[in-house]
Amino acid sequence: RYYMVKSELKDKIQLTNDGRLQLFFVGTGSAFNKVNFQTNLLVIKGKDHLLIDCGTICPYALSTYNTPISQIQNVLPTHSHADHIGGLEEMALAGRYIAGKKPKIVITDEYKKLLWENSLKGGCTFGEESAKGKFFTFEDYFQQIKPVELKNTPRPVYEANCGSINVKLIRTLHINCGTNDWNKTFYSVGVLIDNRVFFSGDTLFDKLLLDMLEETYKPETYFHDCQFYEGGVHASFKELCTLPESIKNKMFLCHYGENFKDFKPENKGFAGFAERGVYYNF
């Protein structure tokens, strides 16, 4: 039987450990949450680490833990909203001009093109040699770790390894585009870590996704985004409360608003709220 225990942060984030699977939430809040920062997650295992999402204030949030963004060498963006990719430009520039090393990025070819053309190109393509006709590309800033698409899955699933950390990127329904064609749907993924922990990224309430995870992988723990109102583009607290106890009792809620203290998820059968600034040790 597996188990999870929390431990406190000391001085700064340790990006290596004794080989255990360890999660550290840089932030646990919604896009506009200044109290708990944005929901960005560090995965640490042995000599390896992986930052899942790097939002607008992620570099600042990391600095409050005495850990500069230039020390983060691996990243996985789940989708192109600013609270998830808004800090990638700073990461790219810090890698080039401070660390002198390109961070590795877990990303499909399709999303790499989308991310560069629609989000990063404007601030990153021009540099110190632009007057000579040289313009930077994605490859000048990042090293790609290209996931492999798995076969015979009910929705697109991609798998990659970042050192000893295995991740499966599973397409989610964050924005309803009115189509069942994944090629025409807003790109967003949740991340299954070592087949043990599922981080939803951002998604609408999607019982079919959770059923698929339970049937195929049976994760030990879920960290699921949650909003406290109806509508919008996240699973609502009310909707998540309809899940079976077997899922709720291993689900922590994240991506919540600053009014989170008005709610008691434990009273509804959940494991609780995810906390920023502590280690989850598996």
C-alpha positions, 0 to 999 in steps of 0.5 A, a space after each residue: 500500500 502506498 502512502 503520502 506524507 507532507 513535509 515542510 520547506 527549508 530555506 529553498 526548494 531542493 531540486 533533488 532528493 533520495 529518489 522518492 516521488 515528491 511534489 511541491 506546489 509553487 502556487 495553488 491559486 486561480 489565475 488572478 490569485 495573489 495570495 496563493 499564487 497561480 497553480 504551478 507544480 514542481 515534480 522532484 525525483 532523484 536527480 530530476 525535476 520537472 516544472 508543470 506550468 510556468 505562469 505569469 508570476 511563477 518566477 516571482 513565486 519561486 523567488 519567495 522560496 529562494 529559488 530563481 527561475 534560472 535553476 529550473 531546467 525542465 518544464 511542461 506547459 499544459 495549455 496556453 493561458 497566461 497563468 500557465 505559460 506567462 512565465 515561460 518567456 522569462 524562463 527562456 531569457 534566464 536560460 539564455 542570458 543567466 544560466 547559459 543553458 537551454 531548459 528542456 521542455 516536454 511538448 508535442 510538435 503541434 503544441 510547440 508550433 502553437 506556443 511559439 507562434 501565438 505566445 512566445 515569438 513576439 518577445 523572444 524572436 528579436 535579440 542582440 543580433 537582429 540588426 544583422 538579420 538573425 532572428 531567434 527560434 524556439 530551438 534557440 531557447 529550449 530543448 524539446 522532449 517530444 512525447 510519443 502518442 499512445 495507441 488505442 486510447 479513448 482520447 489523445 494520450 502522449 507519453 514522455 520521460 524527463 529523466 526518471 520522471 514518467 509523464 502521460 499527457 492526457 487531453 482535457 476539455 478546458 474550453 468547450 469548442 463545440 466539436 468532438 474533434 480533438 484537432 479543432 479543440 483548444 489544446 489542454 492536457 492533464 498530467 499523470 505522473 509515474 502512473 501514480 498522481 494525476 494533475 488535471 491542469 485546467 479542465 471542465 468537469 469531465 467524468 469520462 476522463 476520471 473514469 478512464 483514469 480509474 479504469 486504466 491507471 487507478 491513481 493514488 492521488 488526484 490534484 484537480 482544479 476547482 472553481 466555486 461558481 457555476 459556468 466558466 471553464 473549470 470544474 465547479 466545487 458543486 460538480 466535483 461533489 457528485 463524484 464517488 467517495 472512492 475518488 473524492 477521498 484521494 482528491 485534493 483541490 487546487 486552482 481555487 480563488 482567494 475565498 477558499 476559506 469559505 469552503 470545507 472540502 473535507 466535509 464533502 469527502 475530499 482529501 482537502 485543499 492542496 497547499 503551496 510551499 510544502 512537499 508532498 512525499 509519495 
